[in-house]
Amino acid sequence: MENFTVNEDEHHLFNKFEPFLCVGRPTEKTLQIRFLSASNFFLSFTAALGNILILVALSKISSLHPSSKILYRCLATTDLCVGMVAQPLFAVQLLFRVDERRFLCYIALRMCYCSGVILCGVSMTTLTAISVDRLLALQLALRYRQVVTSRRVRGLVIFFWIASVFVSTTYFWNDFIALTASCSAPLLCLLTSGLSYARMYVSLRQHHVQIGVQNRTTVLNITRYRRTVSSALFIQIGLVICYLPYGVVSAKLITSGLKSALIFPFAISYCLLLFNSSLNSLLYCWKMRNVRQAVKNTIRQFLHCFL
């Protein structure tokens, strides 16, 4: 099995991955890689179009709490940027690889990597914040609007972006910080989200037991709350499904070395990771009735203007 060797003066992780991802081999699956590149161009269009519709729909919805709307807008914005930036760069990088245009491949790879880490990092942390936001809405009840304010949520979102930008640069100058952040951050996000949803499940079970002594308004509020939690949970599950293969292939690369046989599985897993941006817009329309209706109205208005 062929392995890619690294010069002793290449101290940083990214220098080790560049030859692996940009130096083509005669025996590799060139036709499949070109198809994967074309698929990413198509998915970039669907992700951009879908999330533009979601952002327009969110601006028309008044039933969502302002802080929750900020988080969903942030998530849709990162998905839109994936479709407009990360996916086209990944498709171009694959084409440069099979065409053996190494220098251009290096440039596209670095741009794709930095944008991917930033956008995926913001997506993960924002989904974690959504799960915590839903838990606070249940536990704080009437105090929720006083504690979870739009100003605080905006500050949190800005922190997510700054932290993700910082992490994207660490691969170029500090291996320890890069590995620590890339391993610990996803686990911490998943652990926080899992504990939040588990706590919500227990609380909702208690509400179900007490439902006989509640009035009709309270019951309707709990039903509406369950729908919002279900929507957030499905989006979280979609992220895990799309991100998990990439984590498995990356772990395989770390443990077994940069083998040429893993290039195509790595490309497929990264394509699936980026596909999450298209999937999220579908999940919004499927699980969030008000978003689905707003998207339908937006499409009708667009068709009415141009047809």
Buried (B, 14 or more C-beta within 10 A) or exposed (E): EEEBEBEEEEEBBBBBBBBBBBBBEEEBBBEEBBEBBEBBBEBBBBBBBBBBBBBBBBEEBEEBBBBBBBBBBBBBBBBBBBBBBBBBBBBBBBBBBBEEBBEBBBBBBBBBBBBBBBBBBBBBBBBBBBBBBBBBBBEEEEEBBEEBEBEEBBEBBEEBBEBBBEBBBBBBEBBEBBBEBBBEBBEEBBEBBBEBBEBBEEBBEEBEEEEEEEEEEEEEBBEEBBEBBEBBBBBBEBBBEBBEBBBEBBEBBEEEEBBBEBBBBBBBBBBBBBBBBBBBBEBBBEBBEBBBBBBEEBEEEEEEEEE
